[in-house]
Amino acid sequence: MTSPATTDSADRLAGQHHAPTWALRLRGVNNWLMFDAFGGPRPWKLSWVINFQKAGTFPVLALLMWYYSGRTAAATAPAAWTYLALHGSYGLVWLLKDLAFPDVNWQRRATVGGGLCTLAVLVLYWSFGWLLISGVSQPVYPLPQPAWSALCITVCILGCSLMIAADAQKYFTLRVRRGLVTDGVHRHVRHPNYLGEMMVYGSFALLVWHWWPVLVLAAIWSLIFATNMVMKEASLARHPGWADYKRRTWWLVPFVL
């Protein structure tokens, strides 16, 4: 779950002067749901809620495989083991990332309702694995299964590497100097961290091969990711060199978008 790319309250306020109305409204709704829902005390940082879900992914999927192992062959099929390795390992990689270079936006404290709303969205990701492990999804892949699994593994590893590289570059660069980050993995794409995470979860959807992950990801990417990217660009637009950087780079996918 990638956060808004602004780095502090001043950046967010500056971005509001350039952001379209729809993005401002969606950002307001998203922030209320994540941080302020239903008011009351703020007992936890949102990062604790996110890390709880990430840490729980491997054991939850393993428990599902154990539970369904006597009920369906799908629970211990190669696709289920591959899914466990991909999604479970991604959760562990996220924890390592949070330990090494935590995202400042997730350090804000949230209400009980905000934390539960965030957790509810994150738990939807666990449903992808359930579909495959329980046998509800019985995918017929466009390629032979070993080839399709290899494709999913490749997309996942590349996406994870891109996300980590982008977040690390942004984190450590902004500790030295403020302003635009225009080299490295940001040289050709303005939002490589979002592209990386979309590749990761896209690989999960490809492996499950069911309409439900497509629906969930479409909603999250359009309502949260797209809003965050538009708000990020509105904030960065105040920096010198932004117009030239925007002109020579792609928004998300090289040569496509």
CYANA upper distance limits for C-alpha pairs under 8 A (distance plus 0.5 A):
  1 MET  CA    197 GLU  CA      7.94
  2 THR  CA    193 ASN  CA      7.88
  2 THR  CA    194 TYR  CA      7.02
  2 THR  CA    197 GLU  CA      7.79
  2 THR  CA    225 PHE  CA      8.09
  3 SER  CA    103 ASP  CA      7.90
  3 SER  CA    105 ASN  CA      7.09
  3 SER  CA    106 TRP  CA      7.77
  3 SER  CA    228 ASN  CA      7.91
  4 PRO  CA    105 ASN  CA      7.61
  4 PRO  CA    228 ASN  CA      5.53
  4 PRO  CA    229 MET  CA      7.72
  4 PRO  CA    231 MET  CA      8.18
  4 PRO  CA    232 LYS  CA      7.21
  5 ALA  CA    228 ASN  CA      7.74
  5 ALA  CA    229 MET  CA      8.11
  5 ALA  CA    232 LYS  CA      6.12
  6 THR  CA     11 ASP  CA      6.25
  6 THR  CA     12 ARG  CA      6.52
  6 THR  CA    105 ASN  CA      8.50
  6 THR  CA    232 LYS  CA      6.47
  6 THR  CA    235 SER  CA      7.53
  7 THR  CA     11 ASP  CA      6.88
  7 THR  CA     12 ARG  CA      8.27
  7 THR  CA    104 VAL  CA      7.27
  7 THR  CA    105 ASN  CA      7.57
  8 ASP  CA     12 ARG  CA      7.01
  8 ASP  CA    104 VAL  CA      8.32
  8 ASP  CA    105 ASN  CA      8.17
  9 SER  CA     13 LEU  CA      6.67
 10 ALA  CA     14 ALA  CA      6.60
 11 ASP  CA     15 GLY  CA      6.66
 11 ASP  CA    235 SER  CA      6.46
 12 ARG  CA     16 GLN  CA      7.00
 12 ARG  CA    231 MET  CA      8.47
 12 ARG  CA    235 SER  CA      6.91
 13 LEU  CA     17 HIS  CA      7.86
 13 LEU  CA    235 SER  CA      8.45
 14 ALA  CA     18 HIS  CA      8.28
 14 ALA  CA    234 ALA  CA      8.47
 14 ALA  CA    235 SER  CA      6.24
 14 ALA  CA    238 ARG  CA      8.25
 15 GLY  CA     19 ALA  CA      6.66
 15 GLY  CA    231 MET  CA      6.86
 15 GLY  CA    232 LYS  CA      7.65
 15 GLY  CA    233 GLU  CA      8.15
 15 GLY  CA    234 ALA  CA      5.10
 15 GLY  CA    235 SER  CA      3.96
 15 GLY  CA    236 LEU  CA      7.64
 15 GLY  CA    237 ALA  CA      8.19
 15 GLY  CA    238 ARG  CA      8.43
 16 GLN  CA     24 LEU  CA      7.53
 16 GLN  CA    231 MET  CA      7.99
 16 GLN  CA    234 ALA  CA      7.39
 16 GLN  CA    235 SER  CA      7.66
 17 HIS  CA    234 ALA  CA      8.06
 18 HIS  CA    234 ALA  CA      5.47
 18 HIS  CA    235 SER  CA      7.73
 18 HIS  CA    237 ALA  CA      8.13
 19 ALA  CA     23 ALA  CA      6.98
 19 ALA  CA     24 LEU  CA      7.00
 19 ALA  CA    230 VAL  CA      7.51
 19 ALA  CA    231 MET  CA      6.44
 19 ALA  CA    234 ALA  CA      5.55
 19 ALA  CA    235 SER  CA      8.40
 20 PRO  CA     24 LEU  CA      6.97
 21 THR  CA     25 ARG  CA      6.72
 22 TRP  CA     26 LEU  CA      6.66
 23 ALA  CA     27 ARG  CA      6.40
 23 ALA  CA    227 THR  CA      5.86
 23 ALA  CA    230 VAL  CA      7.35
 23 ALA  CA    231 MET  CA      7.23
 24 LEU  CA     28 GLY  CA      6.62
 24 LEU  CA    231 MET  CA      8.13
 25 ARG  CA     29 VAL  CA      6.83
 26 LEU  CA     30 ASN  CA      6.52
 26 LEU  CA    223 LEU  CA      7.66
 26 LEU  CA    224 ILE  CA      8.41
 26 LEU  CA    227 THR  CA      7.24
 27 ARG  CA     31 ASN  CA      6.46
 27 ARG  CA    224 ILE  CA      8.33
 27 ARG  CA    227 THR  CA      6.98
 27 ARG  CA    228 ASN  CA      7.86
 28 GLY  CA     32 TRP  CA      6.62
 29 VAL  CA     33 LEU  CA      6.71
 30 ASN  CA     34 MET  CA      6.65
 30 ASN  CA    224 ILE  CA      7.70
 31 ASN  CA     35 PHE  CA      6.20
 31 ASN  CA     36 ASP  CA      7.59
 32 TRP  CA     36 ASP  CA      5.13
 32 TRP  CA     37 ALA  CA      5.93
 32 TRP  CA    114 GLY  CA      7.74
 33 LEU  CA     37 ALA  CA      5.44
 33 LEU  CA    113 GLY  CA      8.16
 33 LEU  CA    114 GLY  CA      5.79
 33 LEU  CA    117 CYS  CA      6.66
 33 LEU  CA    118 THR  CA      7.80
 34 MET  CA     46 LEU  CA      8.20
 34 MET  CA    110 ALA  CA      7.42
 34 MET  CA    114 GLY  CA      4.86
 34 MET  CA    115 GLY  CA      6.74
 34 MET  CA    117 CYS  CA      6.80
 34 MET  CA    118 THR  CA      6.00
 35 PHE  CA     46 LEU  CA      7.94
 35 PHE  CA    108 ARG  CA      8.26
 35 PHE  CA    109 ARG  CA      7.36
 35 PHE  CA    110 ALA  CA      4.68
 35 PHE  CA    111 THR  CA      6.37
 35 PHE  CA    113 GLY  CA      8.44
 35 PHE  CA    114 GLY  CA      5.15
 35 PHE  CA    115 GLY  CA      7.45
 36 ASP  CA    110 ALA  CA      6.61
 36 ASP  CA    111 THR  CA      6.00
 36 ASP  CA    113 GLY  CA      7.66
 36 ASP  CA    114 GLY  CA      5.94
 37 ALA  CA    111 THR  CA      6.94
 37 ALA  CA    112 VAL  CA      8.16
 37 ALA  CA    113 GLY  CA      5.38
 37 ALA  CA    114 GLY  CA      5.15
 37 ALA  CA    117 CYS  CA      8.24
 38 PHE  CA    111 THR  CA      8.03
 38 PHE  CA    113 GLY  CA      6.27
 38 PHE  CA    114 GLY  CA      8.07
 39 GLY  CA    111 THR  CA      6.62
 39 GLY  CA    112 VAL  CA      8.49
 39 GLY  CA    113 GLY  CA      7.82
 40 GLY  CA    111 THR  CA      6.58
 40 GLY  CA    112 VAL  CA      7.92
 41 PRO  CA    111 THR  CA      6.13
 41 PRO  CA    112 VAL  CA      7.63
 42 ARG  CA    109 ARG  CA      6.14
 42 ARG  CA    110 ALA  CA      5.38
 42 ARG  CA    111 THR  CA      4.68
 42 ARG  CA    112 VAL  CA      6.97
 43 PRO  CA    109 ARG  CA      7.55
 43 PRO  CA    110 ALA  CA      7.43
 43 PRO  CA    111 THR  CA      7.09
 43 PRO  CA    112 VAL  CA      7.42
 44 TRP  CA     48 TRP  CA      7.14
 44 TRP  CA     49 VAL  CA      8.18
 44 TRP  CA    109 ARG  CA      5.94
 44 TRP  CA    110 ALA  CA      6.43
 44 TRP  CA    111 THR  CA      7.86
 44 TRP  CA    112 VAL  CA      8.32
 44 TRP  CA    115 GLY  CA      8.23
 45 LYS  CA     49 VAL  CA      7.71
 45 LYS  CA    106 TRP  CA      7.37
 45 LYS  CA    107 GLN  CA      5.91
 45 LYS  CA    108 ARG  CA      5.95
 45 LYS  CA    109 ARG  CA      4.57
 45 LYS  CA    110 ALA  CA      6.37
 46 LEU  CA     50 ILE  CA      6.89
 46 LEU  CA    106 TRP  CA      5.77
 46 LEU  CA    107 GLN  CA      6.71
 46 LEU  CA    108 ARG  CA      6.75
 46 LEU  CA    109 ARG  CA      6.42
 46 LEU  CA    110 ALA  CA      6.34
 46 LEU  CA    115 GLY  CA      6.84
 47 SER  CA     51 ASN  CA      6.41
 47 SER  CA    106 TRP  CA      5.34
 47 SER  CA    107 GLN  CA      6.31
 47 SER  CA    108 ARG  CA      8.45
 48 TRP  CA     52 PHE  CA      6.53
 49 VAL  CA     53 GLN  CA      7.10
 49 VAL  CA    115 GLY  CA      6.71
 49 VAL  CA    118 THR  CA      7.98
 49 VAL  CA    119 LEU  CA      6.96
 50 ILE  CA     54 LYS  CA      6.80
 50 ILE  CA    118 THR  CA      8.18
 50 ILE  CA    119 LEU  CA      7.54
 50 ILE  CA    122 LEU  CA      8.12
 51 ASN  CA     55 ALA  CA      6.35
 51 ASN  CA     94 TRP  CA      8.32
 51 ASN  CA     95 LEU  CA      6.95
 52 PHE  CA     56 GLY  CA      6.53
 53 GLN  CA     57 THR  CA      6.75
 53 GLN  CA    119 LEU  CA      7.61
 53 GLN  CA    122 LEU  CA      7.27
 53 GLN  CA    123 VAL  CA      7.66
 54 LYS  CA     90 TYR  CA      8.44
 54 LYS  CA     91 GLY  CA      4.83
 54 LYS  CA     92 LEU  CA      7.31
 54 LYS  CA     94 TRP  CA      7.42
 54 LYS  CA     95 LEU  CA      7.57
 55 ALA  CA     91 GLY  CA      6.37
 55 ALA  CA     92 LEU  CA      6.85
 55 ALA  CA     95 LEU  CA      7.66
 56 GLY  CA     60 VAL  CA      6.35
 56 GLY  CA     91 GLY  CA      8.38
 57 THR  CA     61 LEU  CA      6.58
 57 THR  CA     87 HIS  CA      7.60
 57 THR  CA     88 GLY  CA      5.87
 57 THR  CA     91 GLY  CA      6.77
 57 THR  CA    126 TRP  CA      7.50
 58 PHE  CA     62 ALA  CA      6.61
 58 PHE  CA     84 LEU  CA      7.17
 58 PHE  CA     87 HIS  CA      7.78
 58 PHE  CA     88 GLY  CA      4.58
 58 PHE  CA     89 SER  CA      7.67
 58 PHE  CA     91 GLY  CA      7.79
 59 PRO  CA     63 LEU  CA      6.42
 59 PRO  CA     88 GLY  CA      8.41
 60 VAL  CA     64 LEU  CA      6.72
 60 VAL  CA    126 TRP  CA      8.41
 61 LEU  CA     65 MET  CA      6.78
 61 LEU  CA     84 LEU  CA      6.72
 61 LEU  CA     88 GLY  CA      7.99
 61 LEU  CA    126 TRP  CA      8.07
 61 LEU  CA    129 GLY  CA      7.16
 61 LEU  CA    130 TRP  CA      8.00
 62 ALA  CA     66 TRP  CA      6.79
 62 ALA  CA     84 LEU  CA      7.54
 63 LEU  CA     67 TYR  CA      6.59
 64 LEU  CA     68 TYR  CA      6.58
 64 LEU  CA     75 ALA  CA      8.25
 64 LEU  CA    130 TRP  CA      7.48
 64 LEU  CA    133 ILE  CA      7.41
 64 LEU  CA    134 SER  CA      8.24
 65 MET  CA     69 SER  CA      6.21
 65 MET  CA     75 ALA  CA      5.48
 65 MET  CA     76 THR  CA      7.03
 65 MET  CA     80 ALA  CA      8.23
 65 MET  CA    133 ILE  CA      6.61
 65 MET  CA    134 SER  CA      8.41
 66 TRP  CA     70 GLY  CA      8.37
 66 TRP  CA     75 ALA  CA      8.07
 67 TYR  CA     71 ARG  CA      8.37
 68 TYR  CA     72 THR  CA      6.51
 68 TYR  CA     75 ALA  CA      6.09
 68 TYR  CA    133 ILE  CA      7.60
 68 TYR  CA    134 SER  CA      6.56
 69 SER  CA     73 ALA  CA      7.14
 69 SER  CA     74 ALA  CA      8.33
 69 SER  CA     75 ALA  CA      5.64
 69 SER  CA     76 THR  CA      6.74
 72 THR  CA    134 SER  CA      7.36
 72 THR  CA    135 GLY  CA      7.10
 73 ALA  CA     77 ALA  CA      6.71
 73 ALA  CA    135 GLY  CA      8.40
 74 ALA  CA     79 ALA  CA      8.37
 74 ALA  CA     80 ALA  CA      7.33
 74 ALA  CA    132 LEU  CA      7.50
 74 ALA  CA    133 ILE  CA      6.09
 74 ALA  CA    134 SER  CA      7.06
 74 ALA  CA    135 GLY  CA      5.84
 75 ALA  CA     80 ALA  CA      6.50
 75 ALA  CA    132 LEU  CA      8.03
 75 ALA  CA    133 ILE  CA      4.85
 75 ALA  CA    134 SER  CA      6.56
 75 ALA  CA    135 GLY  CA      7.61
 76 THR  CA     80 ALA  CA      6.46
 76 THR  CA     81 TRP  CA      7.11
 76 THR  CA    133 ILE  CA      8.03
 77 ALA  CA     81 TRP  CA      7.12
 78 PRO  CA     82 THR  CA      6.58
 79 ALA  CA     83 TYR  CA      6.58
 79 ALA  CA    132 LEU  CA      8.27
 79 ALA  CA    149 SER  CA      7.82
 79 ALA  CA    207 LEU  CA      7.75
 80 ALA  CA     84 LEU  CA      6.66
 80 ALA  CA    129 GLY  CA      8.22
 80 ALA  CA    132 LEU  CA      6.96
 80 ALA  CA    133 ILE  CA      6.18
 81 TRP  CA     85 ALA  CA      6.74
 82 THR  CA     86 LEU  CA      6.70
 82 THR  CA    149 SER  CA      7.91
 83 TYR  CA     87 HIS  CA      6.42
 83 TYR  CA     88 GLY  CA      8.25
 83 TYR  CA    129 GLY  CA      7.38
 83 TYR  CA    204 PHE  CA      7.55
 83 TYR  CA    207 LEU  CA      7.70
 84 LEU  CA     88 GLY  CA      5.82
 84 LEU  CA     89 SER  CA      8.22
 84 LEU  CA    129 GLY  CA      8.23
 85 ALA  CA     89 SER  CA      6.14
 86 LEU  CA     90 TYR  CA      6.62
 86 LEU  CA    153 ILE  CA      7.62
 86 LEU  CA    156 CYS  CA      7.65
 86 LEU  CA    204 PHE  CA      8.21
 87 HIS  CA     91 GLY  CA      6.96
 87 HIS  CA    204 PHE  CA      7.70
 88 GLY  CA     92 LEU  CA      7.19
 89 SER  CA     93 VAL  CA      6.66
 90 TYR  CA     94 TRP  CA      6.68
 90 TYR  CA    160 CYS  CA      7.93
 91 GLY  CA     95 LEU  CA      7.01
 92 LEU  CA     96 LEU  CA      6.89
 93 VAL  CA     97 LYS  CA      6.67
 94 TRP  CA     98 ASP  CA      6.65
 95 LEU  CA     99 LEU  CA      6.70
 96 LEU  CA    100 ALA  CA      6.72
 97 LYS  CA    101 PHE  CA      6.28
 97 LYS  CA    102 PRO  CA      7.15
 97 LYS  CA    164 ILE  CA      7.62
 98 ASP  CA    102 PRO  CA      4.69
 98 ASP  CA    103 ASP  CA      7.46
101 PHE  CA    167 ASP  CA      8.44
101 PHE  CA    168 ALA  CA      7.12
101 PHE  CA    171 TYR  CA      7.07
102 PRO  CA    106 TRP  CA      8.45
103 ASP  CA    107 GLN  CA      7.64
103 ASP  CA    171 TYR  CA      8.46
104 VAL  CA    108 ARG  CA      8.14
110 ALA  CA    114 GLY  CA      6.09
110 ALA  CA    115 GLY  CA      6.54
111 THR  CA    115 GLY  CA      6.70
112 VAL  CA    116 LEU  CA      6.72
113 GLY  CA    117 CYS  CA      6.54
114 GLY  CA    118 THR  CA      6.71
115 GLY  CA    119 LEU  CA      6.61
116 LEU  CA    120 ALA  CA      6.51
117 CYS  CA    121 VAL  CA      7.03
118 THR  CA    122 LEU  CA      6.84
119 LEU  CA    123 VAL  CA      6.49
120 ALA  CA    124 LEU  CA      7.22
121 VAL  CA    125 TYR  CA      8.10
122 LEU  CA    126 TRP  CA      8.06
123 VAL  CA    127 SER  CA      7.49
124 LEU  CA    128 PHE  CA      7.87
124 LEU  CA    216 VAL  CA      8.01
125 TYR  CA    129 GLY  CA      8.19
125 TYR  CA    213 PRO  CA      8.45
126 TRP  CA    130 TRP  CA      7.06
127 SER  CA    131 LEU  CA      6.75
128 PHE  CA    132 LEU  CA      7.36
128 PHE  CA    204 PHE  CA      7.91
128 PHE  CA    205 ALA  CA      7.71
128 PHE  CA    208 VAL  CA      7.17
128 PHE  CA    212 TRP  CA      8.15
128 PHE  CA    213 PRO  CA      6.56
129 GLY  CA    133 ILE  CA      6.51
129 GLY  CA    208 VAL  CA      7.81
130 TRP  CA    134 SER  CA      6.12
131 LEU  CA    135 GLY  CA      6.73
131 LEU  CA    136 VAL  CA      5.58
131 LEU  CA    137 SER  CA      5.69
131 LEU  CA    208 VAL  CA      7.60
132 LEU  CA    136 VAL  CA      6.89
132 LEU  CA    137 SER  CA      5.69
132 LEU  CA    138 GLN  CA      7.53
132 LEU  CA    208 VAL  CA      6.15
137 SER  CA    208 VAL  CA      7.25
137 SER  CA    209 TRP  CA      7.77
137 SER  CA    210 HIS  CA      6.70
139 PRO  CA    208 VAL  CA      7.18
139 PRO  CA    209 TRP  CA      6.01
139 PRO  CA    210 HIS  CA      7.72
140 VAL  CA    209 TRP  CA      8.23
141 TYR  CA    145 GLN  CA      7.08
141 TYR  CA    148 TRP  CA      7.38
141 TYR  CA    209 TRP  CA      7.84
142 PRO  CA    148 TRP  CA      8.17
143 LEU  CA    147 ALA  CA      6.71
143 LEU  CA    148 TRP  CA      6.08
144 PRO  CA    148 TRP  CA      6.64
145 GLN  CA    149 SER  CA      6.44
146 PRO  CA    150 ALA  CA      6.66
147 ALA  CA    151 LEU  CA      6.77
148 TRP  CA    152 CYS  CA      6.79
148 TRP  CA    207 LEU  CA      8.16
149 SER  CA    153 ILE  CA      6.61
149 SER  CA    207 LEU  CA      7.40
150 ALA  CA    154 THR  CA      6.60
151 LEU  CA    155 VAL  CA      6.73
152 CYS  CA    156 CYS  CA      6.59
152 CYS  CA    203 SER  CA      5.38
152 CYS  CA    204 PHE  CA      7.74
152 CYS  CA    206 LEU  CA      7.14
152 CYS  CA    207 LEU  CA      6.88
153 ILE  CA    157 ILE  CA      6.63
153 ILE  CA    203 SER  CA      7.71
154 THR  CA    158 LEU  CA      6.61
155 VAL  CA    159 GLY  CA      6.45
155 VAL  CA    199 MET  CA      6.58
155 VAL  CA    200 VAL  CA      7.20
155 VAL  CA    203 SER  CA      6.41
156 CYS  CA    160 CYS  CA      6.51
156 CYS  CA    199 MET  CA      6.63
156 CYS  CA    200 VAL  CA      4.95
156 CYS  CA    201 TYR  CA      8.07
156 CYS  CA    202 GLY  CA      8.40
156 CYS  CA    203 SER  CA      6.02
156 CYS  CA    204 PHE  CA      8.34
157 ILE  CA    161 SER  CA      6.58
157 ILE  CA    200 VAL  CA      7.92
158 LEU  CA    162 LEU  CA      6.63
158 LEU  CA    196 GLY  CA      7.89
158 LEU  CA    199 MET  CA      8.21
159 GLY  CA    163 MET  CA      6.63
159 GLY  CA    195 LEU  CA      7.70
159 GLY  CA    196 GLY  CA      4.43
159 GLY  CA    197 GLU  CA      6.51
159 GLY  CA    198 MET  CA      7.82
159 GLY  CA    199 MET  CA      5.33
159 GLY  CA    200 VAL  CA      5.66
160 CYS  CA    164 ILE  CA      6.68
160 CYS  CA    196 GLY  CA      6.30
160 CYS  CA    197 GLU  CA      7.08
160 CYS  CA    199 MET  CA      8.21
160 CYS  CA    200 VAL  CA      6.59
161 SER  CA    165 ALA  CA      6.51
161 SER  CA    196 GLY  CA      7.81
162 LEU  CA    166 ALA  CA      6.52
162 LEU  CA    185 VAL  CA      8.03
162 LEU  CA    192 PRO  CA      7.11
162 LEU  CA    193 ASN  CA      7.01
162 LEU  CA    195 LEU  CA      8.30
162 LEU  CA    196 GLY  CA      5.54
163 MET  CA    167 ASP  CA      6.63
163 MET  CA    192 PRO  CA      7.04
163 MET  CA    193 ASN  CA      4.75
163 MET  CA    194 TYR  CA      7.47
163 MET  CA    195 LEU  CA      7.84
163 MET  CA    196 GLY  CA      4.97
163 MET  CA    197 GLU  CA      6.48
164 ILE  CA    168 ALA  CA      6.43
164 ILE  CA    193 ASN  CA      7.81
165 ALA  CA    169 GLN  CA      6.46
165 ALA  CA    185 VAL  CA      7.65
165 ALA  CA    193 ASN  CA      8.40
166 ALA  CA    170 LYS  CA      6.66
166 ALA  CA    185 VAL  CA      6.57
166 ALA  CA    186 HIS  CA      7.65
166 ALA  CA    192 PRO  CA      6.48
166 ALA  CA    193 ASN  CA      5.72
167 ASP  CA    171 TYR  CA      6.49
167 ASP  CA    193 ASN  CA      6.72
168 ALA  CA    172 PHE  CA      6.60
169 GLN  CA    173 THR  CA      6.31
169 GLN  CA    184 GLY  CA      8.19
170 LYS  CA    174 LEU  CA      6.49
170 LYS  CA    181 VAL  CA      7.27
171 TYR  CA    175 ARG  CA      7.01
172 PHE  CA    176 VAL  CA      7.35
173 THR  CA    177 ARG  CA      6.73
173 THR  CA    178 ARG  CA      8.26
173 THR  CA    181 VAL  CA      7.92
174 LEU  CA    178 ARG  CA      5.68
174 LEU  CA    179 GLY  CA      7.96
179 GLY  CA    236 LEU  CA      8.35
179 GLY  CA    239 HIS  CA      6.84
180 LEU  CA    236 LEU  CA      7.53
180 LEU  CA    239 HIS  CA      7.35
180 LEU  CA    241 GLY  CA      8.47
180 LEU  CA    242 TRP  CA      8.01
181 VAL  CA    186 HIS  CA      7.09
182 THR  CA    186 HIS  CA      5.68
182 THR  CA    187 ARG  CA      5.55
182 THR  CA    245 TYR  CA      7.66
183 ASP  CA    187 ARG  CA      4.81
185 VAL  CA    189 VAL  CA      7.69
185 VAL  CA    192 PRO  CA      7.14
186 HIS  CA    190 ARG  CA      6.09
186 HIS  CA    191 HIS  CA      7.63
186 HIS  CA    192 PRO  CA      6.89
187 ARG  CA    249 THR  CA      7.63
188 HIS  CA    248 ARG  CA      7.87
188 HIS  CA    249 THR  CA      5.24
188 HIS  CA    250 TRP  CA      6.59
188 HIS  CA    254 PRO  CA      7.54
189 VAL  CA    249 THR  CA      5.96
189 VAL  CA    250 TRP  CA      5.32
189 VAL  CA    251 TRP  CA      6.31
189 VAL  CA    252 LEU  CA      6.21
189 VAL  CA    253 VAL  CA      7.30
189 VAL  CA    254 PRO  CA      7.07
190 ARG  CA    246 LYS  CA      8.22
190 ARG  CA    249 THR  CA      7.06
190 ARG  CA    250 TRP  CA      6.81
190 ARG  CA    251 TRP  CA      5.83
190 ARG  CA    252 LEU  CA      6.90
191 HIS  CA    195 LEU  CA      6.91
191 HIS  CA    229 MET  CA      7.63
191 HIS  CA    251 TRP  CA      6.97
191 HIS  CA    252 LEU  CA      6.08
192 PRO  CA    196 GLY  CA      6.50
192 PRO  CA    252 LEU  CA      7.27
193 ASN  CA    197 GLU  CA      6.85
194 TYR  CA    198 MET  CA      6.56
194 TYR  CA    225 PHE  CA      7.68
194 TYR  CA    252 LEU  CA      8.27
195 LEU  CA    199 MET  CA      6.70
195 LEU  CA    252 LEU  CA      6.65
195 LEU  CA    253 VAL  CA      7.68
196 GLY  CA    200 VAL  CA      6.86
197 GLU  CA    201 TYR  CA      6.84
198 MET  CA    202 GLY  CA      6.17
199 MET  CA    203 SER  CA      6.55
200 VAL  CA    204 PHE  CA      7.24
201 TYR  CA    205 ALA  CA      6.86
201 TYR  CA    217 LEU  CA      8.31
202 GLY  CA    206 LEU  CA      6.69
203 SER  CA    207 LEU  CA      6.76
204 PHE  CA    208 VAL  CA      6.78
205 ALA  CA    209 TRP  CA      6.34
205 ALA  CA    210 HIS  CA      7.67
205 ALA  CA    213 PRO  CA      5.98
205 ALA  CA    214 VAL  CA      7.13
208 VAL  CA    213 PRO  CA      8.34
210 HIS  CA    214 VAL  CA      7.77
211 TRP  CA    215 LEU  CA      6.84
212 TRP  CA    216 VAL  CA      6.78
213 PRO  CA    217 LEU  CA      6.45
214 VAL  CA    218 ALA  CA      6.45
215 LEU  CA    219 ALA  CA      6.81
216 VAL  CA    220 ILE  CA      6.78
217 LEU  CA    221 TRP  CA      6.28
218 ALA  CA    222 SER  CA      6.44
219 ALA  CA    223 LEU  CA      6.33
219 ALA  CA    224 ILE  CA      8.43
220 ILE  CA    224 ILE  CA      5.87
220 ILE  CA    225 PHE  CA      7.09
221 TRP  CA    225 PHE  CA      5.12
221 TRP  CA    226 ALA  CA      6.53
222 SER  CA    226 ALA  CA      5.66
222 SER  CA    227 THR  CA      7.74
223 LEU  CA    227 THR  CA      6.66
224 ILE  CA    228 ASN  CA      6.62
225 PHE  CA    229 MET  CA      6.69
226 ALA  CA    230 VAL  CA      6.71
227 THR  CA    231 MET  CA      6.63
228 ASN  CA    232 LYS  CA      6.49
229 MET  CA    233 GLU  CA      6.78
230 VAL  CA    234 ALA  CA      6.75
231 MET  CA    235 SER  CA      6.78
232 LYS  CA    236 LEU  CA      6.68
233 GLU  CA    237 ALA  CA      6.42
234 ALA  CA    238 ARG  CA      8.22
236 LEU  CA    242 TRP  CA      7.43
237 ALA  CA    242 TRP  CA      6.08
237 ALA  CA    243 ALA  CA      7.95
238 ARG  CA    242 TRP  CA      7.86
241 GLY  CA    245 TYR  CA      6.69
242 TRP  CA    246 LYS  CA      6.49
243 ALA  CA    247 ARG  CA      6.64
244 ASP  CA    248 ARG  CA      6.90
245 TYR  CA    249 THR  CA      6.73
246 LYS  CA    250 TRP  CA      7.94
246 LYS  CA    251 TRP  CA      8.47
250 TRP  CA    254 PRO  CA      6.08
250 TRP  CA    255 PHE  CA      7.67
250 TRP  CA    256 VAL  CA      8.34
250 TRP  CA    257 LEU  CA      6.52
251 TRP  CA    257 LEU  CA      6.29
252 LEU  CA    257 LEU  CA      6.22
253 VAL  CA    257 LEU  CA      5.55
